[in-house]
Amino acid sequence: MAFENLLIENKKRIQYIIINRESKLNALNKATLAELHTAFYEAFHNPGVGGIIITGAGQKAFVAGADIAEFVGVDADGGRDIARQGQTTVFDMIENGNKPVIAAINGFALGGGLELAMACHIRIAADTAKMGLPEVTLGLMPGYGGTQRLSWLVGKGRAMELIMTAEMIGASDAHRFGLVNHVVSQDQLLEKAEEILNKILSKAPLAVASAITAINAAFQPTANGFEIEINEFSRCFGTKDIKEGISAFLQKRKPEFTGE
């Protein structure tokens, strides 16, 4: 499918999803969110794609937030629809996807942009990146899962402070707080993302998918994470990959997983 706001690039089993609205600092409008839903759905269902790296076009912004112009005239019911639609079709979809997703934060990640990065499984930031949830300066609050995911990642106290002050933080503080996994120079950003993703892609794909499901369950209040872990653990025993993994281990060779 051809996209107006995204660039899709494939590098062996890695798929890049690049938000391509550089003149708008890659802001998330309705059309871009719709395209993100389609792009991730296709990537998750494409057997040739092992994992995804998402980033923004240019070096200035990952995603500088939502397209605020689209909020003009929206009432409470409309706001509920915006948040629910975005969370369900994009942010929750990414978080619960069956393949690893790495956010390569190349610049500003503000508001919905930081929420997008937090929905990914791993975050790597350029040392020039700036992050924050400034919604309260607009009379809003985060609506794409930001209050929940930021609390999970940095703890309640820091989340309270960052959201209520609307403070923007640099990459080094984001790393110190646990918001991002790694900080590298701008020119090493994609190389580092590929390095980590290739390590993951050398492992059993179905086992990785099960691990994503079980880890996510730890942050779902109504889920029994231990029971889900047991179920996902047992599911692995029904795959061909576990047989290959055990054989390779006993034969002292590298496994060749097929995702079956």
C-alpha positions in Angstrom: 0.0 0.0 0.0 1.2 3.5 -0.8 1.3 6.0 2.1 1.1 9.7 2.1 2.6 10.3 5.5 4.9 7.3 6.0 7.9 5.8 4.4 8.3 2.1 4.5 11.8 0.6 4.0 12.8 -3.0 4.3 16.3 -4.1 5.3 16.3 -7.9 5.3 13.9 -8.9 8.1 13.8 -5.4 9.6 11.1 -3.0 8.5 11.5 0.7 9.0 8.3 2.8 9.5 9.3 6.4 9.1 6.8 9.2 9.8 7.4 11.5 6.9 5.9 14.9 7.8 9.2 16.7 8.5 7.8 20.2 7.7 5.2 19.5 10.5 7.8 18.0 12.9 6.1 14.7 12.1 3.0 15.6 14.1 0.3 12.9 14.3 -2.8 13.9 12.5 -5.8 11.6 11.9 -4.5 10.5 8.5 -1.1 9.6 9.9 -2.6 7.6 12.7 -4.8 5.7 10.2 -1.7 5.0 8.1 0.2 3.8 11.2 -2.5 1.4 12.0 -2.4 -0.1 8.5 1.4 -0.2 8.4 1.8 -2.0 11.7 -1.1 -4.4 10.9 0.6 -5.3 7.6 4.0 -5.6 9.3 2.7 -7.9 12.1 1.1 -10.1 9.5 3.9 -10.2 7.0 6.0 -13.3 7.5 9.0 -11.6 5.9 9.1 -9.0 8.6 10.8 -10.0 11.8 10.8 -6.7 13.7 10.1 -3.0 13.2 12.0 0.2 13.8 9.9 3.4 13.9 11.5 6.8 13.6 10.8 10.3 12.3 12.0 11.9 9.1 14.9 14.3 9.5 16.9 14.9 12.6 14.7 17.5 14.4 11.7 15.4 15.5 10.6 11.9 16.1 7.1 13.1 16.6 6.5 16.6 18.1 3.0 15.7 19.2 -0.6 15.5 17.9 -1.9 17.9 15.2 -3.5 20.4 17.6 -5.5 22.1 14.8 -7.6 19.0 14.6 -8.8 19.5 18.2 -10.5 22.8 17.5 -14.3 22.6 18.2 -14.0 19.1 19.7 -16.4 18.4 22.6 -16.1 15.9 25.4 -17.6 13.1 23.4 -15.4 13.9 20.5 -12.4 13.8 22.8 -13.3 10.4 24.1 -13.6 9.1 20.6 -10.2 10.6 19.7 -8.5 8.9 22.7 -10.2 5.6 22.4 -9.7 5.3 18.6 -6.0 6.2 18.9 -5.3 3.9 21.8 -7.1 1.0 20.3 -6.0 1.1 16.7 -2.4 2.3 17.1 -0.8 2.5 20.6 -2.3 -0.6 22.2 -1.9 -2.4 18.8 1.9 -1.7 18.8 2.4 -2.6 22.5 0.6 -5.9 22.0 2.0 -6.7 18.6 3.6 -10.1 18.0 6.9 -8.7 16.8 9.4 -6.5 18.5 9.1 -2.8 17.9 12.0 -0.3 18.6 11.5 3.4 18.7 14.5 5.3 17.4 13.9 8.7 18.9 15.8 11.1 16.7 14.6 14.4 18.0 11.6 15.9 19.8 9.2 13.3 21.2 6.5 15.3 22.8 2.9 14.5 23.7 1.5 11.9 21.3 5.0 11.4 20.0 6.3 10.3 23.4 3.2 8.2 23.9 4.0 6.5 20.6 7.5 5.8 21.7 6.3 4.5 25.0 4.0 2.0 23.3 7.0 0.5 21.6 8.9 -2.4 23.3 12.3 -0.7 23.4 13.3 3.0 23.1 16.7 4.3 21.9 17.3 8.0 21.9 19.8 10.3 20.1 21.7 12.4 22.6 20.1 15.5 21.2 16.5 14.2 21.7 14.0 16.0 24.0 11.0 14.3 25.5 7.9 15.4 27.4 4.2 15.4 27.8 3.2 19.0 27.6 -0.6 18.6 27.3 -1.5 20.5 30.4 -0.2 23.6 28.8 -3.1 23.3 26.4 -5.7 22.6 28.9 -5.4 18.9 28.1 -3.8 15.8 29.6 -2.2 12.8 27.9 -4.9 10.7 26.1 -3.0 8.0 24.2 -1.9 6.0 27.2 0.7 8.5 28.5 -0.4 8.6 32.1 -0.2 4.8 32.3 2.9 4.0 30.3 5.0 6.8 31.8 4.0 5.6 35.3 5.1 2.1 34.4 8.4 3.2 33.0 9.5 5.9 35.4 7.4 5.4 38.5 4.4 7.3 39.9 6.2 10.2 41.4 8.3 11.1 38.4 5.3 10.6 36.1 3.2 13.0 38.3 5.9 15.6 38.1 6.7 15.3 34.4 3.0 15.4 33.4 1.8 18.1 35.8 4.8 20.5 35.2 4.9 19.7 31.4 8.7 19.7 31.8 10.7 18.6 28.8 13.7 16.4 29.6 16.9 15.5 27.6 18.0 12.1 26.6 20.4 11.6 29.5 17.7 12.3 32.1 15.3 10.0 30.1 17.9 7.3 30.4 18.5 7.9 34.1 14.7 7.7 34.7 14.3 4.5 32.8 12.3 6.1 30.0 14.7 5.0 27.3 17.0 2.0 27.1 20.0 3.6 25.4 21.4 7.0 24.4 23.7 7.3 21.4 24.9 10.0 19.1 22.5 10.9 16.2 24.7 9.2 13.6 24.7 5.9 15.6 21.0 5.9 16.4 19.7 3.6 13.6 22.9 1.4 13.8 22.2 0.8 17.5 18.5 0.1 16.8 19.5 -2.5 14.2 22.1 -4.0 16.4 19.5 -4.7 19.2 16.8 -5.8 16.8 19.2 -8.2 15.0 20.0 -9.8 18.3 16.3 -10.4 18.9 15.8 -11.7 15.4 18.4 -14.4 16.0 16.1 -15.8 18.6 12.9 -17.9 18.2 10.1 -15.6 16.9 7.2 -17.4 18.6 9.1 -17.4 21.9 9.8 -13.7 21.5 6.1 -13.1 20.8 5.1 -15.1 23.9 7.6 -13.1 26.0 6.0 -9.9 24.8 2.6 -11.1 25.8 3.7 -12.3 29.3 5.7 -9.1 30.1 2.8 -6.9 29.1 0.5 -8.9 31.4 2.6 -7.7 34.4 1.2 -4.2 33.7 -2.4 -5.2 33.2 -4.3 -4.8 36.6 -7.0 -7.4 35.7 -4.6 -10.0 34.2 -3.0 -12.8 36.1 0.5 -12.4 34.8 1.8 -15.6 36.3 -1.0 -17.7 34.7 -0.4 -16.0 31.4 3.3 -16.7 31.7 2.5 -20.4 32.3 0.2 -20.5 29.3 2.8 -18.8 27.0 5.6 -21.1 28.4 3.5 -24.2 27.6 2.6 -22.8 24.2 6.4 -22.8 23.3 6.5 -26.6 23.8 4.0 -27.0 20.9 6.4 -25.3 18.4 9.1 -26.7 16.0 11.4 -24.0 17.2 11.8 -25.5 20.7 12.9 -28.8 19.1 15.4 -26.9 17.0 16.6 -24.9 20.0 17.1 -28.0 22.2 18.8 -29.9 19.4 21.1 -27.0 18.6 22.0 -26.6 22.3 22.8 -30.3 22.7 24.8 -30.4 19.4 26.6 -27.2 20.4 25.6 -25.3 17.2 23.7 -22.2 16.4 19.9 -22.8 16.1 18.1 -22.0 12.8 14.6 -21.0 13.9 11.8 -20.9 11.4 9.0 -19.4 13.5 7.0 -22.6 13.5 
